[in-house]
Amino acid sequence: MLKIYGIKNCDSVRKAIKYLKSHEIDHEFIDFRETPVDQNTITSWLKHTDIQTLFNTRGTTYRTLKLKELALSDKDKQLWLAKENMLIKRPVIELDNKVIVGYNESQYLETIH
């Protein structure tokens, strides 16, 4: 079954869920705040996408933690993602060993259908 990870009040997550419902695609929603994602999950996602795609440098959490000043390596970024899930770009969709990061309707059409 398709899994969608994110937070309930994120606009991109809401758009993705609306897309899935409108196309009658069964899915399970996992909220980062209720069920944090661990290092193993992040490592498995990184087999299908890269750290630059997964690591959100535009969000409030990134700015609040002043991570830009730390000049993080890719390994450091991966550790931060597990420690602070709000740094993960949303939504993350997991389906049949595929991972889609962010809301991208054309990619959804190509991958999910």
C-alpha positions, 0 to 999 in steps of 0.5 A, spaced: 500 500 500 502 507 498 504 510 504 504 518 504 509 521 510 508 528 512 504 533 517 497 534 517 497 542 516 502 542 510 499 545 504 503 540 499 501 534 504 494 536 503 494 537 496 497 530 495 492 527 499 487 530 495 490 528 489 490 520 491 483 521 494 480 524 487 484 518 483 481 513 488 488 511 490 488 507 497 494 510 502 496 510 509 498 517 512 504 517 517 504 524 521 511 525 522 509 528 529 505 522 531 510 517 528 517 520 527 521 517 522 527 513 524 534 513 521 533 506 517 527 509 514 531 515 511 537 510 509 532 506 505 529 512 502 536 515 500 536 508 496 531 511 491 532 519 492 538 523 494 539 527 500 539 534 496 532 532 494 530 530 501 533 535 506 529 541 506 533 547 506 527 552 505 523 551 511 522 554 518 526 549 522 532 549 518 533 557 519 531 556 526 536 551 527 541 555 523 544 549 520 546 553 514 552 556 518 554 549 520 556 547 512 553 540 513 556 534 510 551 529 506 552 524 512 550 530 517 544 532 513 542 524 514 543 524 521 539 531 522 533 528 518 532 522 523 533 527 529 528 532 526 523 530 522 521 537 520 527 537 516 524 532 511 521 535 505 514 533 504 510 529 502 514 523 502 510 518 498 513 510 498 510 505 493 513 499 491 520 501 492 519 507 489 520 514 493 517 521 491 519 527 494 514 533 494 508 534 491 509 533 483 502 531 480 506 529 473 510 524 477 504 522 481 501 520 474 507 517 471 509 513 478 503 511 481 498 509 476 
